[in-house]
Amino acid sequence: MDQGLTVATSATAELEELRGEDARPWGRAARAPELKQMELEAGSDPGLDSLRLYLRSIGRVPLLTAVEEIALAKQIERGNMAAKQHMVEANLRLVVSIAKGYVGRGLTFLDLIQEGSLGLIRAVEKFDYRRGYKFSTYATWWIRQAVSRALADKARTIRIPVHMVERLNKLISAERALIQQLGREPTAAELAAELECSVPEVREVLRMAQQPVSLEKPMGEDEGSALGDLVEDVSAESPFEIASAALRRERIARVLQSLPAREREVIELRYGIVGGRARTLEEVGQAFNITRERVRQIENRTLKKLQSLPDAQQLREAS
């Protein structure tokens, strides 16, 4: 297995110790169908041996239940490194699943898995089980962010042509000489006169010389914080918003389970709980072969019934 894939290799002794601390059964290993399919796609190509071995390795690690995730999270909070490693290993399937969607965008599948694994580790470190949401919901955001950032960094790489490098070296020498002579930074016009070229040419060389600041650059003395952590992605929801929405949907689903089948299905369609899009009275009526007015009656009657239940207000908030 490539060294780049050893993000979370098994530590049998430590995991046995972890199981001793918390007597819960950790479930049975389940080979995810998606992993098996990827392994078959790798075929007998020698170049894909590392990928095939990696998929087989993570497929042996048991999946975690919600109860087990909380148990591990509590131990991670107490500084248990074996628990942290176990949480990472048990969720590597999620990394592979997400990374597969980014294939063909500039990084190899193995590189995507590696970057996604780093995001998974950050998610494990920052996960707060007290919020009540599933770890996979929270981790998905961090994994996608890590992979997207790696792809963006690759796209920002500046490749300066050889002839431009020579001009850049001359410009740097001229700039240093003028600083000594003038006692200040020279202007583009002064550099152009010194180099016997036009001002636009000087500006072009200066533009090529500008280096991007890596979002992975550590901030201050805290090696765990990077510059990118401080840059807000206004186009994306925060992990808290995503997880909160998921938790709200779960609560609503529990409330709706108390309803008769038809009433539950009408509400699910009207409020977009199923499919993610709220349906009109006409669309719901067509689905059940009833009139729009009948759908309205069922909806109103069901909402009144829900008002007497503890979490009924959650339904209004989700609409």
C-alpha positions, 0 to 999 in steps of 0.5 A: 500500500502506498504511504499516502494511503496510510492515513489510518492503518489498524492498531489492533492492540489499541483497539482491543484496549478501546473495546475493553473501556467500552463493552459495546459490540462494535458491529460486524464488518460489512463490505460496502457494495460500492467498495466491492464494485470499485475493486472489480473495476480496478481489475488486474491492472498492476497500476491499480494494485494499491487502490484495490488493496486499500479498498479491500482493507477499509472494507474489513473495518466494521461500520459504526452505529450512532450509539458507537459514534457517541461512545467513541466521541466521548473517548476522543474528547478525553484524549483517547487516540485509539478511539480517534483512529477507530472513528477515522478508519470506520468512516473511510468508506465515506471518503472513498464515496465522496472522492469518486465524484471528483475523479477527472478534475485534475487529481488521481483517485488516490490523491483525492482519497488522501485529501478527503482523509485529511478532511475526515481527520479534521471532522473527527477532531471537531465533531461535537456529539452533543449537537445530536446529529450524525457524524457522517452528516458533519464529516461530509462537509469537511471531506468535500471542503478538503478535496475541493481545496486541493483541486483549487490549489492545483488549479492555482499553480502558476507555471512561468515560461522559461523566457519570462523567468529570465525577464523576471530575474533581470527585473529583480536585479534592476529593482534592487539596484534602484532601491539602493539608488533611490532609497525607495521602491521604484515605480513601474515607469522607472523600472521600464526605463532601467530595463529599456522596455515598456511599462506594460511589459514591466507590469506583465512580468510583475503580474507573473511574479505574484505568488498565491498564498496557500490556504494551507499556510499555518496561522500563528503558532497554532499548527492545527489552524490554516489560513483557509479555515478563516476564509468563509465560503459564502456559497456553502452552508456551514457544517452546523447548518447542514447537520441542524437541518438533518436533525430537524428532518429526523425529528419531523420523521419521528413525529410523522410516524404517528400518523396514518399512512395516507396523512403522513404521505400527504404531509411529506409531499406537501412540505417537501420532506420526501424528494426535497421539493414541496408539491402543490395541491394539484400534484398531491391530488394527482398522486393519490387520485383525489381532488385538490380540495380533498388534499387541502382537507387532509392537510388541514386536519393532519396539521391540527392533529399534529399541533397536540404533539410535542415536536409539531412546530418542527414541521412548520420550521422545515417548510 
